[in-house]
Amino acid sequence: MSRAAHLILEAKKAITDDQLQKFLDLARQEHWEEATKQLGVALASVSDLLEEGTKTLEALERPALQQPQKGSQETSVSNRGSHESSSGSGK
């Protein structure tokens, strides 16, 4: 993970924690109308954090998927050779 991606996730996590704490404080004080509004803000923050985390994980996964596996290439080449030799010998 790049340093920038890590910092973005950390910042979004801190914002999310702050928004959730504001909601909990309002709920404890029984300020229900304000707490309800803050819950919407907190949930939007959670959603944003999850989306950013998903993008980061997908970016980390892409290079691993793009690297060919040595065994799979050798197997497909050897399988192709055996099919060609078996089909050629049947004539």
C-alpha positions in Angstrom: 0.0 0.0 0.0 1.4 3.4 -0.9 2.0 6.0 1.8 -0.6 8.3 0.3 -3.3 5.5 0.3 -2.4 4.7 3.9 -2.7 8.4 4.9 -6.1 8.8 3.2 -7.5 5.7 5.0 -6.2 7.0 8.3 -7.7 10.4 7.8 -11.1 9.0 6.7 -11.0 6.6 9.8 -10.3 9.6 12.1 -13.2 11.5 10.5 -15.5 8.5 10.8 -14.6 8.0 14.5 -15.3 11.7 15.2 -18.7 11.6 13.5 -19.7 8.4 15.4 -18.6 9.9 18.7 -20.7 13.0 18.0 -23.7 10.8 17.3 -23.1 8.9 20.6 -22.8 12.1 22.6 -26.0 13.5 21.2 -27.8 10.2 21.8 -26.6 10.1 25.4 -27.8 13.6 26.0 -31.2 12.5 24.4 -31.0 15.2 21.7 -32.9 12.8 19.4 -33.5 15.1 16.4 -29.8 16.2 16.3 -28.7 12.6 16.9 -30.8 11.4 14.0 -29.2 14.0 11.7 -25.7 13.1 13.0 -26.4 9.4 12.4 -26.9 10.2 8.7 -23.6 12.0 8.6 -21.8 9.3 10.5 -23.2 6.6 8.2 -22.1 8.5 5.1 -18.6 8.8 6.6 -18.6 5.0 7.2 -19.7 4.4 3.7 -16.9 6.6 2.3 -14.3 4.8 4.5 -15.5 1.4 3.2 -15.4 2.5 -0.4 -11.9 3.9 0.0 -10.8 0.7 1.7 -12.3 -1.4 -1.1 -10.5 0.7 -3.7 -7.2 0.3 -1.9 -7.6 -3.5 -1.6 -8.5 -3.8 -5.3 -5.4 -1.8 -6.2 -3.3 -4.1 -4.1 -4.9 -7.2 -5.6 -4.5 -6.1 -9.3 -0.6 -6.5 -9.4 -0.9 -10.0 -7.9 -3.5 -11.0 -10.5 -1.4 -9.6 -13.4 1.7 -11.7 -12.6 1.6 -15.0 -14.5 2.1 -18.1 -12.6 5.0 -20.2 -13.8 3.3 -23.5 -13.4 0.2 -22.6 -15.3 2.1 -21.5 -18.4 4.2 -24.6 -18.5 1.2 -26.8 -18.0 -0.7 -25.2 -20.9 2.3 -25.5 -23.2 2.9 -29.2 -22.3 -0.9 -30.0 -22.7 -0.9 -28.3 -26.1 2.1 -30.4 -27.2 0.5 -33.6 -26.0 -2.7 -32.9 -27.9 -0.8 -32.1 -31.1 1.3 -35.2 -30.9 -1.7 -37.5 -30.1 -3.8 -35.9 -32.9 -0.9 -36.2 -35.4 -0.2 -39.8 -34.6 -3.8 -40.9 -35.2 -3.5 -40.2 -39.0 
